[in-house]
Amino acid sequence: MSNQLRAVTLTHVRYRRGDQFGHFLAWISLVPVFISLGGFICHFMFRRELQGIFFAIGLLIAQFISDTIKMFVKQARPDTCIMLEMCDSHGWPSSHSNYMFFFATYFTLLTYFKLEILFRKQMCLVVFVVWPLALLTMYSRVYLGYHTVAQVFAGASLGLFLGGAWFWVVYCKIKRRFPAIEESSIGRLLYLKDTSHIPNILEFEYENARAARRHPSYKRSD
């Protein structure tokens, strides 16, 4: 049995001591973790939206495809992997870039087609937050020494393609089955729902929550 130790690399990001910009990019590099754990898990727990659930399924599929390609291509990371203790894993394509560009592509298409709209100016969030984060994440992987430029561009290209392809699958093939999923036994058990037909979901929920507070049938019995 080997006595070599391996690190759990989910939040294990290294940067040069004293490099404040590197420190900033190390946090940027963790954005996929924050989206997965803080975003989609909370989304499922508190909202149960089918659009969000299939969004997350698409990200898992993209991650699986990226890891499978890495396993077959077996392209080494740059020489800095020695310092980062990452030479035992492969670098092409970059999974971080794949994840963020899938996320940005899918989220952009959701917003463009007015599905899962949370507020009126959501496209501003896409342009000024989502895409800059995707680009910064891609850059951070090169700056911190985890990937080469070619590896992050490969991951970004894969994410763009898979994000667009999965959106087409959900929008054109699966979305029509959302009502059936809602009415199924598992849908009723887990309170799964689709609100993508509602123009402004936050306004809708806010108004209905206020209306329910005034309705006697919705009063809680303490």
N, C-alpha and C positions, 0 to 999 in steps of 0.2 A: 504493500500500500504506500502511495506517495505521501510524503510529509509536507509537500508544497502547499502553501496557503493561497487562496484566491479571495478577492474582495467582492462584495456585492456592489456593483457599479451603478445602481439605480440613481443614487445621489452622490456618488463618489467622483467629484470633478476637481482636478488639480489645476493650480495656476502658480506662476512665479511669485515668490515672496516679495512684497513691496509693489507689485504691479496692480495698481488700482483699477486700470482699465480691464486687465485680465480678471480681476475679482468680479467686476461688473459682468463681464462676458460669461464667467462661470455660473452666475445666477441665471443669465439669459439661457445658458445651455440646459438649465433645469426646467424651462418652460413646458416642454412636453410632459414632464412628470406632474407639474402643477395642473395642467389641463386634464390629464388622465385621472389623477387622484382627487384633486379639488373640484374639477369641473364635471366630468361625466359621472362619477360615483354620486356626487351630490345631486346632479341632475336626475339620476334614476331614483334616488331616495325620495326626493321632494316633488318631482314633476311627472315622471313616468311618460314622457313624450316619446312617441314612436319615431319621430324624425331624429331626435337626439340619440335614441337607442341604436337606430340603424347607422347613424353617423359614427358612433363608437364601434359598432361591428365592422364598419369599413376601415377604421383605423387599425383594428386588430388584424384584419385581413392584410392590410398594407404592411404591417410590421412582420407578419408571418412570411409574406412574399420577399421582403427585404432580407430577412434572416436566412431564408432558403437560398436566395441568390448568393449571399455571402458564403454560405457553406459550400456551394459548388465552385464559385470563382476563386475563393481563398486568396484574395489579394491582401498583402500585408499593409499594415498601417505605416505612416512615416517613421523615420528613425527616432523621433521624439517619443515613440511608444515605450522605449526603454525607461526613460525618466518617469513616464506616466504609469508604468507597470501595466501596460495594455497590449503587449506584444503577443499575448496568447489568444487574441481575438482578431478577426479580420475587419477590413475597413471599407470594402467596396460592395454595395453603395452605403453611404452614410444613413443610418437609421433615423438620426435626429432630423436631418434635412428632409428625408422621405416623410416623416411624421408631420413636420410643420408645413410642408408644401401641400401635402394631402389636406391637412386641416384648413389651410388658407384657401385652397381651391374649392373645397366643398362648402365652406362657410360663405365664400363669395357667391357661389351659385345659389345657395339657399337664400341669400339676401337679394340677389338680382331677380330671382323668380318669386320674391315676396313670400317665401315659406319660412315659418318659424321666426317671424319678425317680432322683436321685443320692443323696439321704439322706432320712431319715424326716421331718424337720421342714422340708421344702422350702417349704411354704406360708408359713412364717415369713419366708423369704428373699423370697418374692413380696410379702408385705404390708409388710415393714420395709425392703426394699432396692429391689426392682424398681419398684414404683409410686411411692415417693418420688423415685427418680431420674428417672422419666418426668415427674412434676410439676415437679421442679426444672429439668429441661431445657427444658420449655415456658416456665417463668417466666424462665429465663436469656435466652431469645431476645427477650423483651420488655424486660427490664432492660438488656440490653446494646445495645438499639436496632436489632436486626436485623428485628424484626417488630412488628406491632400486636397488640393483644389478640385482635381478630377473626381475624387470620391464624393465630395459634397454636391457637386453639380450632377453627378449620377443619381444621388439620392433625391435631389430636388426635382429632377426630370421624372423620376419614377413616381414621386408624390404627386406631381402635376397630372400625370397620365392616370394614375389610379384614382385620384380624387375626382377627376372628370368622369372616368368610366363608372365608378361606383355611384356617383350622383345620377348618371343616366339610368343605371339599373334600378335605383330606388325610385326615381321620379317617374320613369316610364313603365316599369314592370311591377314594383312592389307597392307603391303608394296606393294604387287602386284597391289593394287588399287590406288597407288600414282599417276600414269599417268592419270587415270580417274579423280582424285581429281584436279590435275593441270589443266586439260582441262574443268572442270565444270565451270558453271557460277560464283559460289562463289570463286572457285580457281582463275579465271581470275580477278574477282573483287578485291580480297585481295592479288593478286600476290603470291599465295602459290606455293611452288616449292619443288622438291626433288633433291638434288645434291649428294646423298650418293653413286652414281655410279662414281663420279669423285674422282680420287685417292688423290689429294691434292687440296682442295677447295680454300685455301688462295692463292696458286700459280696460280691456274686457274683464279681466280677473278682479281689478280694483273696483270697478263699478258693481260687479256681481257680489263681491265680498261685502260691500257696503249695503247692498240691497238685502242680502241674506241676514245681516245683523238686525235689520228692522223686521224681518219676517218671523212670526212666532214659531213656525215649524222647525226653524233652524237653531232655536235656542238650546244651549247645552244645559243638561240637568246636572248641576254640581252636587 
